[in-house]
Each structure stands twice: as structure tokens, then as C-alpha cells.
């Protein structure tokens, strides 16, 4: 998987991304979304530095994991649909774009 995290048993090690963004505005997270406490194993040095910078660890990990899930779903969708996409592209190469004669641009 991506750099910065890996599965180890039931724990997720996450190298914190050292950027602070508004999770509510960028990721659509609201206070009404259910949350669950979980155990997380982090490197002590980066955890201490993040705390000293007043970085919300839960918020950053939640944002990172949301983005990772989104990217993994997209990657899997592309893999699962690669044959169809290739065939569609071959059809367009041979026949042109559908409805192309009615395009105004």
C-alpha cells in the first residue's frame, strides 16, 4: 500500500502527515458523523512533535485514512473496469465519439 502506513496485526501504524487542513470543509466531515475510539500505534518522535504543534492527531489520521480509502477505491474500480474501458476506447478509435456529429464545440 501507500508509503507512510502499513498493517501490523490489528493496529495501523500511521506516519502523520504534517499538514493541517480543515477536515470539515475539505473532506465533508461533520460533527454528526459517528466515530469510534481505536488504538493506533505511532512513532513517538512524530507524535510528540505533532502534539507540540497543536495538531489534532485524530483529525489528521481520519483525513489521511479517508483520502487513502478514496484512492484505493478508485484504483480498484479502474482495475476492475480496465477491460471495458480498453474496449470502449478501441470503439471510439474506430467509430469516433458517440453523438459527435451534434457537438457544438
Order of alpha helices (4+ residues) and beta strands (2+ residues): beta-beta-alpha-beta-alpha-alpha-alpha
